[in-house]
Amino acid sequence: MINDAAPDRDVHDINPVALERALRSASLDLQQIIATVAGRHLDNGRRRYSSSAQLPTWRTLLTIDEQVFENRGFLARHNEAVRSTFVRFCDSRLSGMDLDEPIDWRRDDDDLPVVYLLARALVQANATDMATQD
């Protein structure tokens, strides 16, 4: 079977429509995987981040990133060319942070890791949900 998202070996070019489709599929897949993995580590923000609870650290985010990109299903469903388009924690300036410090969710740099962006959205959404429930 031919993988439409793989580079066209005859002309050394990538089919842009197939690549866009593959990236969209991988993005949706990543969102679901990150939500699942981050939910385990961040406890969905419900109990863990009460006023007396400890905030998540950069090490937690690094752990989430590693587990997400080592997910066997994700690795099997998407080829390396597509997977390599996502910014990873280890490839960003965030990797230089003190890993035991709390995450600064206010970062707005270019090329933030996908795990940071989606985990931040989850934490913010859960904080909003909790605020409306109070």
N, C-alpha and C positions, 0 to 999 in steps of 0.2 A: 504494500500500500504506500502511496506517495504522501509525504507530509508537506502540505501546501505552505506551511510557515517556515520550512527549512530553506536555506539559501538555494537558489537555482544554480546548480553546479555548472551548467553549460555557459551561463553568462555571468556568473559570480554576482548575482544581484538577488534581492529579496522581493518577492511578490508583495507589494505594499498593502493590498487588500487582505491577503491572507495573514500578513504580519499584524495588521490592526485587529483582525478578528481573534488571532491567537493572544494578543496582549489583553484584549477585553476579557476573554475567557480566563486568562491567568489572573487578572486583577480581581474578578469576581470570586474566583477560587481562593485567592489570598485573603480577601476580606472575610470569608467564612472561616478559614483556618485561623486567622489572627483572632477573630472574635472568640473562637473556642479556646485557643491556647491562652490568650490574654485573660479570658474569663476565669480560668483556673488560677492564674498567678495574681491577678488583680482583684479577685473575689467580686467582680462586677461592681466594685466601689460601694457596695451596700453596707457591709459591716466593717471592713478593714480600715476605711478612711473616716471613721468617726473622729471627733476631736481628740480622743486619747490614743488613736491608732497610729501606727507608723506609716509614713508615706512610702510608696514604691521607690526603689533605687534604680540607678542606671544598670546595675547588675541584673535586676529583674527584667529590664527591657532587653538586655543582651541575651538572657536566657530565652525569652519569648522569641526573639529573632532567630536564634539557633534552632529552636524546636520547629518553628514555622518552616524554615527553609530546608530542614532535614525531613520534613513530612514525606513519607514514601509515596502517598497518593499524588501530592503536588509534583514530586520529582518524576513520577511516571506519566502524568498527564501533560506536562509541558517540557518542551526541549530546552536545552541549555541556552540557546540564543535568546529565547523569551525570558527565561528565569534570570539571566544576567542583566536584563534591562532594569530591574528593580534595585533601588538603592538599599544596601544592607547597612546595618549598624556598624560593622567593622570597617566599612568603606567610607564612613562619614566622619566629620569633625567631632561628632559626639563620642566617638570611641576614645578620645583623649580625656574624657571627663573622669572624675574620681568615681569609680563604680559603686562605692558605698554611700554616695550622696543621694538625696532625694531627687527624683526627676523634675526638671524644670519644664512644665508643660507649656510655658509661654514662648518657647523657642519658635522662631519664624524664619529660619535661615532657608536659603535655597538648598535643594537636594537633601531634604531630611529623609531619613530611612522610612520606608513604607510602614514598618512596624510601629515606629514612633507616631506617625500621623494617624493610623487607625486606632492604636491604643489610646491616644489622646482623645479622639472622637468618642470612643466608648466611655472613657472616664468622664468627659464633659456631659455626655448624654445621661449617664447614670446620676451625675450630680444634679442635673436639671430635674430628672425624675424624682429624686429624693427631696429636692427643694419644693416641688409642687405637691408632694405627699404630706409635707409638714404643715 
